[in-house]
Amino acid sequence: MYSICIADDEKYVLKSIAQRISSSGMELEVVGMAGNGLEALELYDREQPDIFFVDINMPVVNGLDFIERIRKKAPDVRTRFIIISGYDDFAYMKKAIQLGVINYIKKPILQQEFTDMLRDVCRQLDEEREKEEKKEENIYSWTDFLQLRKWKDIDGTYFLVRGKEMGKEAGNCLGELEAMSGGKSWKVIRFYGAPDILLLVWEGKNCTGREIEAAAGKKCFSRAEQIVYMTGKCRNPEEMIGQFEDTLNIRFYHPEYRLMKIKSQSCEKPGIYYEAFEAALECTRENKYSECLSEIMKTLFSDENYCNLVKQVYQSVVLIIANKYTKYDLQLPVKLRQELFPFAAAAFENKRDMFSRLDGYSEEINKRIGEILSRSELVDKVIQYIGLHYKEEINLGDLAGEFFVVPTYLAKRFKEKKNCTVMQYLENVRLKKARELLETSSLSISDISLMVGYNDPNYFARSFKKVYELTPREYRNICGEE
């Protein structure tokens, strides 16, 4: 059983999310709700749930600021934050990812998509629990390494090794290296989810270049393609990890087997502009996304000093594509979701392969956007709903709640397609139905008023005259004469 909290300033959204969670059929419990960011902070401190749904646009403290405060107070928090919003802006998505948000869903949300997302989050939580239970002695996950503060005091040489299935050779490496050193001075950290990466620590030994070469010549390193090393104490594990990652990304310029000393690589960041690419993904008349993507890649690889930005740029492009799936209410493909893994970019041998992968993802979402734009599903569904329920009392807020979107979003989309407001369209439907009844029935004006959704016959008469320049009675008389 996993606990869930929800924060949103719209009561109908809180109710809708809770109902969707209940309808998912999974072992989940909503343990609290909050109507603004301040209440959400208090709720988090009290419950510390496994999953927290957060709306971006909340009063007092907005959703992203709420998550940022939590992260600053508890960097290692294990709560899964999920953003639910009616906004399309990529800037929100980008900041959400930077804050460790695991999913970003844009309203309106389909029940199946919502259930699939919950199932995926629960799977991640299950895997984390299983990983904790099956942890082997001297072999820790990357996350565990960050949390083990005692590692800050270990003086020695740290090796990050990349090679085919090196992570699976953790046990063999440990045995052979201990035999070489004549003692139990080696420690191994296996990267869960990244089988080609392995971190080794020769405790208490500041290796010379020759000693590193000797270690690299061992049989257990036969599959190694790259080794990055650092000597001394690990005073800041997070910073060391970032340096290791940046150094690995240089493989695009040095794909051959190599040894190098790790160091921070500083350079002025290139001007990479994603706006044209983001817009091109929605241009279904011509495939401009390939041209824009090519320009991004050209800028990234124009200078060898930019190589430490490969992972950052790659994930930024993937995020833009993923954001289009959420914007158009599409389920994020499993393969694309996996691309958000920190070492996803390590799978490529050259920039041509990277471009090919990203171009393929771009083509797929561009095609699906084209299909959706031709249908305009949300507006069509609203029109269908009005056609069935025009006799009932309807307002914009209730209608938006029916389709799980914010009223402003619905109003904007409806105006774009129908060139009138939702309520104007509703009134036109009602008056058209009233006109038909006046022409074909002998019902009283008051009865017709009620039948088409007007509780006040006088208001109905004024509205009718405003559109047709005749009162209902005058219109009926003219029809009778004809």
DOFIDO-608371 format. One record per residue (C-alpha): residue in one letter; z, x, y; residue number from 0; chain. Coordinates in pm, 1 decimal, always signed. Each point is the difference from the previous one (the first is absolute). Layout:
N
- resn:pz:px:py:resi:chain
- a:Z:X:Y:NUM:A
...
This chain:
482
- resn:pz:px:py:resi:chain
- m:+0.0:+0.0:+0.0:0:A
- y:-105.2:+142.8:+336.9:1:A
- s:+141.9:-116.3:+334.2:2:A
- i:-218.8:-100.6:+295.6:3:A
- c:+62.4:-54.0:+372.3:4:A
- i:-240.7:-160.7:+247.9:5:A
- a:-17.4:+41.5:+378.9:6:A
- d:-224.0:-223.1:+214.8:7:A
- d:+54.8:-201.2:+316.8:8:A
- e:-201.2:-296.2:-134.4:9:A
- k:+210.7:-226.1:-222.7:10:A
- y:-301.5:-137.9:-183.4:11:A
- v:-108.0:+355.7:-88.6:12:A
- l:+346.8:+77.9:-141.4:13:A
- k:-17.8:-316.8:-206.1:14:A
- s:-356.8:+69.0:-116.3:15:A
- i:+76.4:+355.2:-113.4:16:A
- a:+312.8:-113.7:-183.6:17:A
- q:-200.9:-271.4:-175.4:18:A
- r:-272.0:+244.0:-97.2:19:A
- i:+259.2:+238.1:-144.1:20:A
- s:+148.6:-285.2:-200.3:21:A
- s:-346.0:-105.0:-121.0:22:A
- s:-82.2:+352.4:-120.0:23:A
- g:+209.1:-51.8:-314.0:24:A
- m:+149.8:+351.5:+22.4:25:A
- e:+367.3:+94.4:-12.6:26:A
- l:+49.2:+21.6:+375.5:27:A
- e:+277.5:-134.3:+222.8:28:A
- v:-17.0:-62.2:+375.1:29:A
- v:+343.7:+114.6:+116.7:30:A
- g:-42.0:-45.9:+374.6:31:A
- m:-224.1:-95.1:+293.4:32:A
- a:-8.9:+109.7:+363.7:33:A
- g:-160.3:-154.7:+307.0:34:A
- n:-28.1:+316.3:+213.4:35:A
- g:+15.8:+377.8:-23.9:36:A
- l:+369.6:+27.8:+85.8:37:A
- e:+95.7:-250.1:-269.1:38:A
- a:-226.2:+191.6:-238.8:39:A
- l:+193.6:+324.1:+66.1:40:A
- e:+329.1:-176.2:-72.3:41:A
- l:-149.8:-159.2:-311.9:42:A
- y:-122.2:+336.8:-126.2:43:A
- d:+341.0:+164.7:+48.1:44:A
- r:+160.4:-286.1:-190.3:45:A
- e:-244.1:-38.8:-290.9:46:A
- q:-212.0:+318.4:-23.0:47:A
- p:-256.6:-191.6:-208.5:48:A
- d:-263.2:+139.0:-233.2:49:A
- i:-279.4:-166.0:+200.5:50:A
- f:-10.1:-99.3:+368.0:51:A
- f:-278.7:-217.2:+147.9:52:A
- v:-27.4:+67.2:+374.3:53:A
- d:-206.8:-171.4:+268.2:54:A
- i:-135.0:+233.3:+271.4:55:A
- n:+33.8:-228.4:+301.9:56:A
- m:+371.6:-87.2:-1.0:57:A
- p:+221.1:-47.0:+308.9:58:A
- v:+281.4:+240.2:+101.8:59:A
- v:-120.7:+277.3:-236.5:60:A
- n:-355.1:-13.4:-139.3:61:A
- g:-75.9:+60.8:-366.0:62:A
- l:-125.6:+358.3:+23.5:63:A
- d:+290.0:+106.0:+224.3:64:A
- f:+237.8:-161.4:-250.4:65:A
- i:-142.0:+209.1:-285.3:66:A
- e:-0.1:+313.9:+216.3:67:A
- r:+370.6:-45.5:+77.9:68:A
- i:+75.3:-38.0:-369.7:69:A
- r:-199.9:+313.7:-83.6:70:A
- k:+180.9:+204.8:+264.6:71:A
- k:+339.1:-117.0:-120.6:72:A
- a:-81.1:+34.7:-371.9:73:A
- p:-308.2:+224.0:-60.7:74:A
- d:+34.7:-33.9:-377.0:75:A
- v:+22.8:-379.6:+0.2:76:A
- r:-157.7:-147.6:-314.6:77:A
- t:-62.9:-349.2:+135.6:78:A
- r:-368.5:-97.0:-21.7:79:A
- f:-111.7:-125.4:+343.1:80:A
- i:-295.6:-239.8:+10.2:81:A
- i:-156.1:-102.1:+330.4:82:A
- i:-135.2:-353.9:+37.6:83:A
- s:-189.1:-60.5:+321.7:84:A
- g:-278.9:-192.4:+164.4:85:A
- y:-123.5:+311.4:+182.8:86:A
- d:-322.0:+185.4:-86.3:87:A
- d:+72.3:+314.6:+204.1:88:A
- f:-36.7:+318.5:-207.4:89:A
- a:+263.7:+167.0:+219.2:90:A
- y:+264.2:-227.4:-152.4:91:A
- m:-117.6:+87.6:-350.7:92:A
- k:-0.1:+371.6:+72.5:93:A
- k:+352.6:+0.8:+143.6:94:A
- a:+120.9:-216.1:-287.9:95:A
- i:-126.8:+256.9:-251.8:96:A
- q:+162.1:+280.2:+198.5:97:A
- l:+329.2:-189.1:-30.2:98:A
- g:-33.1:-24.5:-376.9:99:A
- v:-106.6:-364.7:-17.2:100:A
- i:-146.7:-52.8:-347.6:101:A
- n:-219.2:-296.8:+83.2:102:A
- y:-144.9:-171.0:+305.7:103:A
- i:-115.9:-358.4:-49.3:104:A
- k:-173.6:-200.4:+267.8:105:A
- k:+36.5:-374.0:+25.6:106:A
- p:-129.0:-229.4:-139.0:107:A
- i:+115.0:+103.5:-348.0:108:A
- l:-130.0:-139.8:-324.6:109:A
- q:+262.5:-75.1:-264.9:110:A
- q:-178.3:+209.0:-262.8:111:A
- e:-23.6:+299.6:+232.3:112:A
- f:+365.4:-38.7:+91.9:113:A
- t:+100.8:-18.4:-367.8:114:A
- d:-213.3:+303.9:-89.1:115:A
- m:+161.4:+195.1:+283.0:116:A
- l:+350.1:-93.6:-118.8:117:A
- r:-89.0:+93.3:-355.3:118:A
- d:-123.9:+340.0:+118.1:119:A
- v:+319.3:+64.6:+199.0:120:A
- c:+216.6:-100.5:-296.7:121:A
- r:-204.6:+232.7:-220.3:122:A
- q:+74.2:+285.8:+239.4:123:A
- l:+371.0:-83.9:-5.8:124:A
- d:-6.7:-17.3:-380.9:125:A
- e:-172.5:+338.6:-19.4:126:A
- e:+257.4:+152.6:+231.5:127:A
- r:+283.7:-128.9:-215.6:128:A
- e:-172.3:+124.2:-313.5:129:A
- k:-58.5:+338.9:+157.5:130:A
- e:+368.5:+32.7:+80.8:131:A
- e:+94.6:-90.8:-355.7:132:A
- k:-243.4:+247.5:-160.6:133:A
- k:+64.3:+297.3:+224.0:134:A
- e:-3.6:+322.4:-202.1:135:A
- e:+236.3:+289.8:+49.0:136:A
- n:-132.7:+257.6:+253.9:137:A
- i:-309.5:-216.7:+67.4:138:A
- y:+31.6:-215.7:+309.6:139:A
- s:-238.1:-221.9:+190.2:140:A
- w:-120.1:+101.3:+345.6:141:A
- t:+217.0:-267.1:+161.7:142:A
- d:+301.6:+126.2:-187.7:143:A
- f:-66.7:+348.5:+131.7:144:A
- l:+14.1:-126.5:+357.1:145:A
- q:+330.4:-170.9:-67.4:146:A
- l:+166.8:+298.8:-165.3:147:A
- r:+151.9:+163.1:+306.3:148:A
- k:+152.4:+274.6:-210.4:149:A
- w:-351.2:+144.9:-26.8:150:A
- k:+31.0:+109.4:+360.2:151:A
- d:+235.6:+275.0:-112.1:152:A
- i:-226.7:+137.7:-272.6:153:A
- d:-147.1:+337.2:+87.7:154:A
- g:-311.1:+95.4:-193.2:155:A
- t:-376.0:-42.5:-23.7:156:A
- y:-164.0:-342.2:-0.8:157:A
- f:-340.9:-41.3:-165.3:158:A
- l:-223.4:-305.5:+37.2:159:A
- v:-263.8:+9.8:-273.3:160:A
- r:-313.9:-214.7:-14.2:161:A
- g:-213.2:-19.2:-312.1:162:A
- k:-122.1:-243.4:-261.6:163:A
- e:+302.6:-179.9:-151.7:164:A
- m:+238.1:+272.8:+116.8:165:A
- g:+269.1:-263.9:+54.3:166:A
- k:-8.1:-86.0:-369.4:167:A
- e:+66.3:+364.2:-88.6:168:A
- a:+340.1:+4.2:+171.2:169:A
- g:+197.1:+62.0:-319.9:170:A
- n:-232.1:+274.3:-128.5:171:A
- c:-2.2:+174.6:+337.2:172:A
- l:+377.3:-1.2:+15.9:173:A
- g:+36.8:+164.3:-340.9:174:A
- e:-259.3:+272.1:+56.1:175:A
- l:+121.6:+88.2:+347.7:176:A
- e:+364.3:+19.1:-111.8:177:A
- a:-104.9:+236.2:-278.6:178:A
- m:-181.1:+215.8:+255.9:179:A
- s:+302.1:+19.5:+230.5:180:A
- g:+246.7:+50.4:-283.8:181:A
- g:+226.4:-283.7:+104.2:182:A
- k:+38.9:-359.1:+117.4:183:A
- s:-98.6:+66.8:+360.2:184:A
- w:-305.9:-230.5:+11.5:185:A
- k:+4.9:-363.2:+102.8:186:A
- v:-284.0:-250.9:-26.8:187:A
- i:-74.8:-307.6:+206.2:188:A
- r:-272.3:-221.8:-142.8:189:A
- f:-197.8:-221.5:+235.4:190:A
- y:+6.1:-351.4:-138.7:191:A
- g:-333.9:-170.6:+59.1:192:A
- a:-172.4:+334.7:+71.0:193:A
- p:-61.7:+164.0:-340.1:194:A
- d:-194.3:+289.5:+154.6:195:A
- i:+286.8:+123.6:+217.6:196:A
- l:+313.0:+190.4:-97.7:197:A
- l:+277.9:+158.3:+206.6:198:A
- l:+182.9:+303.2:-139.8:199:A
- v:+302.9:+183.2:+136.8:200:A
- w:+102.2:+353.6:-102.6:201:A
- e:+361.3:-21.2:+107.1:202:A
- g:+161.1:+305.2:+154.7:203:A
- k:-324.7:+199.6:-5.2:204:A
- n:-204.4:+83.9:+309.4:205:A
- c:-319.4:+99.0:-175.4:206:A
- t:-234.5:+275.4:+108.6:207:A
- g:-377.3:-47.9:-7.5:208:A
- r:-25.1:+186.4:-332.0:209:A
- e:+269.9:-216.6:-158.1:210:A
- i:-184.0:-313.7:+108.9:211:A
- e:-322.3:+132.6:-151.5:212:A
- a:+186.4:+78.2:-323.2:213:A
- a:+140.1:-353.6:-16.9:214:A
- a:-342.2:-148.4:+75.6:215:A
- g:-149.1:+197.6:-289.5:216:A
- k:+216.8:-179.1:-257.3:217:A
- k:-163.4:-229.0:-254.2:218:A
- c:+171.4:-306.7:+145.3:219:A
- f:-199.2:+54.5:+321.2:220:A
- s:-339.9:+11.7:-171.6:221:A
- r:-95.3:-334.2:+154.6:222:A
- a:+124.4:+88.7:+347.9:223:A
- e:-252.6:-15.2:+282.1:224:A
- q:+230.6:+64.2:+292.8:225:A
- i:+347.6:+135.7:+52.3:226:A
- v:+179.1:-26.6:+332.4:227:A
- y:+331.7:+176.0:+33.4:228:A
- m:+293.2:+44.9:+236.8:229:A
- t:+299.1:+229.8:-27.4:230:A
- g:+349.0:-49.7:+138.5:231:A
- k:+237.2:-295.8:+26.4:232:A
- c:-127.6:-356.0:+3.1:233:A
- r:+183.5:-112.9:+312.9:234:A
- n:-231.2:-292.6:+69.3:235:A
- p:-160.2:-150.5:-314.8:236:A
- e:-199.2:-258.8:+197.8:237:A
- e:-159.9:+265.0:+221.3:238:A
- m:-77.4:+222.9:-296.8:239:A
- i:-176.0:-287.0:-177.6:240:A
- g:-217.2:-65.0:+303.8:241:A
- q:-94.2:+367.6:+19.2:242:A
- f:-86.8:+7.0:-370.0:243:A
- e:-220.9:-306.5:+38.2:244:A
- d:-180.9:+141.8:+302.6:245:A
- t:-65.3:+325.3:-180.1:246:A
- l:-140.6:-175.6:-307.1:247:A
- n:-247.5:-183.6:+219.4:248:A
- i:-166.5:+330.3:+90.5:249:A
- r:-170.9:-14.2:-341.5:250:A
- f:-300.9:-156.6:+175.0:251:A
- y:-71.2:+345.2:+140.5:252:A
- h:+145.7:+214.0:-279.2:253:A
- p:-63.3:-186.8:-327.3:254:A
- e:+36.6:+314.6:-210.4:255:A
- y:+324.2:+104.0:-167.7:256:A
- r:+220.4:+165.0:+258.4:257:A
- l:+351.6:+105.4:+95.6:258:A
- m:+125.3:-35.4:+353.6:259:A
- k:+327.5:+5.2:+188.2:260:A
- i:+94.3:-335.5:+146.3:261:A
- k:+22.2:-28.1:+374.6:262:A
- s:-22.1:-270.3:+260.6:263:A
- q:-356.2:-37.2:+125.2:264:A
- s:-18.7:-111.7:+359.2:265:A
- c:-319.5:-86.8:+181.4:266:A
- e:-117.3:-252.7:+252.4:267:A
- k:-88.0:-323.6:-177.1:268:A
- p:-364.8:-104.8:+22.8:269:A
- g:-97.4:-319.0:+178.0:270:A
- i:-59.9:-232.0:-293.8:271:A
- y:-83.0:-353.4:+109.8:272:A
- y:+33.7:-278.9:-254.5:273:A
- e:-83.1:-297.6:+226.6:274:A
- a:-377.4:+10.3:-59.4:275:A
- f:+49.0:+24.5:-376.4:276:A
- e:+249.2:-287.0:+0.4:277:A
- a:-242.0:-221.2:+195.4:278:A
- a:-293.3:+102.1:-220.8:279:A
- l:+177.2:-128.7:-311.2:280:A
- e:-33.9:-352.2:+141.1:281:A
- c:-362.5:+42.7:+108.6:282:A
- t:-182.7:-168.3:-289.2:283:A
- r:-349.5:+17.5:+148.5:284:A
- e:-37.0:+376.4:-46.0:285:A
- n:+194.5:+266.4:-186.7:286:A
- k:+126.9:+203.1:+293.8:287:A
- y:+326.4:+84.0:-174.3:288:A
- s:-166.6:+289.3:-188.6:289:A
- e:-119.1:+154.6:+325.0:290:A
- c:+346.1:-31.1:+157.7:291:A
- l:+170.3:+136.6:-310.4:292:A
- s:-237.2:+294.8:-2.7:293:A
- e:+93.3:+76.8:+361.2:294:A
- i:+371.4:-2.7:-87.2:295:A
- m:-57.3:+239.5:-290.9:296:A
- k:-221.4:+223.8:+212.1:297:A
- t:+276.2:+34.5:+259.9:298:A
- l:+267.8:+63.2:-262.8:299:A
- f:-192.7:+280.4:-169.4:300:A
- s:-141.1:+159.0:+314.0:301:A
- d:+281.4:+254.6:+14.4:302:A
- e:+193.1:+161.3:-284.2:303:A
- n:+322.3:-39.1:+198.2:304:A
- y:-29.0:-377.2:-36.9:305:A
- c:+32.0:+12.4:-379.1:306:A
- n:+370.8:-86.4:+10.1:307:A
- l:-101.4:-339.4:+139.9:308:A
- v:-208.0:-97.7:-303.7:309:A
- k:+270.7:-213.4:-158.5:310:A
- q:+90.6:-165.6:+330.7:311:A
- v:-359.9:-91.6:+87.3:312:A
- y:-77.2:-113.1:-353.7:313:A
- q:+298.1:-234.4:-6.1:314:A
- s:-77.4:-129.5:+349.3:315:A
- v:-348.6:-103.1:-112.2:316:A
- v:+140.2:-159.3:-315.7:317:A
- l:+252.1:-191.3:+212.2:318:A
- i:-274.5:-135.6:+224.8:319:A
- i:-186.3:-126.7:-306.9:320:A
- a:+319.8:-140.8:-152.6:321:A
- n:+77.7:-176.5:+327.5:322:A
- k:-330.4:-186.4:-24.5:323:A
- y:+105.2:-137.2:-337.7:324:A
- t:+322.2:-136.6:+149.6:325:A
- k:-180.1:-133.6:+307.5:326:A
- y:-241.6:-202.3:-211.8:327:A
- d:+262.0:-114.8:-251.9:328:A
- l:-143.9:+207.1:-283.6:329:A
- q:+198.0:+158.2:-280.0:330:A
- l:+16.8:+377.8:+36.3:331:A
- p:-180.6:+166.7:-295.2:332:A
- v:+226.1:+205.0:-225.6:333:A
- k:-216.5:+311.2:+44.7:334:A
- l:+16.7:-24.6:+378.4:335:A
- r:+377.7:-51.0:-12.5:336:A
- q:+30.2:+321.9:-202.3:337:A
- e:-184.7:+189.6:+273.2:338:A
- l:+310.3:-38.3:+218.7:339:A
- f:+185.8:+236.8:-232.9:340:A
- p:+83.3:+321.2:+193.2:341:A
- f:-205.2:+227.0:-226.8:342:A
- a:-303.4:-226.9:-38.8:343:A
- a:-214.0:+241.2:+201.8:344:A
- a:+80.1:+277.2:-250.8:345:A
- a:-241.9:-157.3:-249.5:346:A
- f:-309.3:+114.7:+190.6:347:A
- e:-170.4:+335.4:-38.9:348:A
- n:-213.3:-28.9:+314.4:349:A
- k:-61.2:-216.2:+304.7:350:A
- r:-313.1:-153.5:-155.0:351:A
- d:+207.5:-160.9:-275.4:352:A
- m:+255.1:-121.2:+254.4:353:A
- f:-270.6:-157.1:+216.6:354:A
- s:-157.5:-167.4:-303.1:355:A
- r:+332.8:-160.0:-100.2:356:A
- l:+77.5:-128.2:+350.6:357:A
- d:-354.9:-121.5:+52.0:358:A
- g:+24.2:-198.6:-324.7:359:A
- y:+323.2:-168.8:+113.0:360:A
- s:-161.1:-73.9:+338.1:361:A
- e:-305.0:-156.3:-160.0:362:A
- e:+214.0:-229.2:-216.0:363:A
- i:+212.8:-138.9:+283.9:364:A
- n:-303.4:-33.1:+228.7:365:A
- k:-172.2:-210.4:-266.4:366:A
- r:+303.9:-221.8:-50.1:367:A
- i:+49.6:-48.4:+373.1:368:A
- g:-359.8:-116.8:+22.3:369:A
- e:+64.9:-260.3:-267.6:370:A
- i:+314.2:-124.0:+174.4:371:A
- l:-151.7:-19.9:+347.5:372:A
- s:-275.5:-221.1:-135.4:373:A
- r:+257.9:-250.6:-119.8:374:A
- s:+265.3:+3.1:+274.9:375:A
- e:+245.4:-130.4:-257.4:376:A
- l:+304.2:-59.4:+217.9:377:A
- v:-175.1:-219.6:+257.6:378:A
- d:-187.2:-188.9:-272.1:379:A
- k:+326.1:-74.6:-179.0:380:A
- v:+161.3:-122.7:+322.1:381:A
- i:-295.9:-231.1:+64.8:382:A
- q:+24.5:-132.3:-355.3:383:A
- y:+374.6:-56.8:+42.2:384:A
- i:-50.2:-190.7:+326.7:385:A
- g:-262.7:-217.8:-166.3:386:A
- l:+253.0:-104.6:-263.4:387:A
- h:+313.0:-29.7:+217.2:388:A
- y:-121.8:-108.6:+345.5:389:A
- k:+199.8:-324.8:-35.7:390:A
- e:+325.2:+199.5:-14.6:391:A
- e:+193.4:+161.2:+282.7:392:A
- i:-139.7:+352.3:+35.2:393:A
- n:+78.7:+277.6:+246.0:394:A
- l:-121.2:+359.0:+21.5:395:A
- g:+329.1:+146.2:-126.6:396:A
- d:+9.4:-217.8:-310.6:397:A
- l:-365.8:+67.1:-71.4:398:A
- a:+50.0:+377.0:+31.1:399:A
- g:+299.2:-20.8:-234.0:400:A
- e:-209.9:-182.6:-257.0:401:A
- f:-230.2:+302.9:-19.5:402:A
- f:+274.2:+262.3:+49.7:403:A
- v:-134.9:+139.6:+327.8:404:A
- v:+143.5:+21.9:+347.7:405:A
- p:-123.8:-275.6:+237.4:406:A
- t:-165.1:+246.2:+241.2:407:A
- y:-202.9:+154.9:-283.0:408:A
- l:-121.6:-340.9:-119.6:409:A
- a:-84.0:-112.1:+354.5:410:A
- k:-202.0:+317.1:+64.2:411:A
- r:-198.1:-16.5:-325.6:412:A
- f:-69.7:-372.7:+41.4:413:A
- k:-118.9:+37.7:+361.2:414:A
- e:-229.7:+287.0:-100.2:415:A
- k:-181.8:-212.3:-257.4:416:A
- k:+12.8:-357.3:+138.1:417:A
- n:+5.8:+73.2:+375.4:418:A
- c:+287.2:-246.4:+48.2:419:A
- t:+373.7:-5.7:-67.8:420:A
- v:+148.2:-127.0:-324.4:421:A
- m:+157.2:-298.4:+173.7:422:A
- q:-326.2:-85.9:+178.0:423:A
- y:-176.5:+0.7:-333.8:424:A
- l:+271.1:-222.6:-152.2:425:A
- e:-31.8:-248.2:+285.5:426:A
- n:-379.2:-8.6:-37.6:427:A
- v:+37.4:-76.8:-372.6:428:A
- r:+247.0:-280.8:+71.8:429:A
- l:-213.2:-155.8:+273.1:430:A
- k:-310.2:+17.7:-216.1:431:A
- k:+184.1:-181.5:-280.5:432:A
- a:+126.2:-256.4:+253.5:433:A
- r:-351.8:-59.5:+125.8:434:A
- e:-122.0:-66.3:-353.7:435:A
- l:+279.4:-253.1:-56.7:436:A
- l:-76.9:-173.2:+328.8:437:A
- e:-361.7:-35.2:-108.8:438:A
- t:+57.6:-113.5:-358.9:439:A
- s:+335.6:-183.7:-15.1:440:A
- s:+184.9:-288.1:+164.8:441:A
- l:+331.9:+187.2:+9.2:442:A
- s:+200.7:-20.2:+320.1:443:A
- i:-6.1:+287.7:+249.0:444:A
- s:+368.1:+71.5:-77.5:445:A
- d:-65.1:+17.3:-375.3:446:A
- i:-296.0:+231.6:+47.3:447:A
- s:+211.9:+218.5:+228.3:448:A
- l:+262.3:+44.0:-272.9:449:A
- m:-260.1:+52.8:-273.0:450:A
- v:-153.9:+299.0:+175.6:451:A
- g:+328.5:+170.5:+91.5:452:A
- y:+95.3:-140.9:+343.9:453:A
- n:+348.4:-152.9:+14.0:454:A
- d:-52.7:-118.6:+358.7:455:A
- p:-293.3:-248.1:+40.6:456:A
- n:-6.5:+58.0:+377.2:457:A
- y:-36.8:+375.1:-44.8:458:A
- f:-270.8:-65.8:-258.8:459:A
- a:-188.1:-220.9:+247.6:460:A
- r:+19.9:+264.2:+274.7:461:A
- s:-119.0:+274.7:-235.0:462:A
- f:-287.4:-216.1:-125.8:463:A
- k:-116.8:-82.5:+351.2:464:A
- k:+22.8:+361.1:+108.2:465:A
- v:-250.6:+98.1:-269.8:466:A
- y:-227.4:-308.0:-19.3:467:A
- e:+46.5:-133.2:+357.6:468:A
- l:+85.7:-342.4:-145.2:469:A
- t:+324.3:-156.9:-117.5:470:A
- p:+17.4:-79.8:-373.9:471:A
- r:-33.9:-372.2:+78.6:472:A
- e:-303.8:+55.5:+222.0:473:A
- y:-160.4:+216.2:-268.8:474:A
- r:+55.8:-268.2:-265.5:475:A
- n:-146.8:-269.6:+225.9:476:A
- i:-315.8:+205.0:+59.0:477:A
- c:-35.2:+61.5:-374.2:478:A
- g:+40.9:-374.7:-64.9:479:A
- e:-272.0:-86.6:+248.7:480:A
- e:-238.4:+238.7:-169.7:481:A
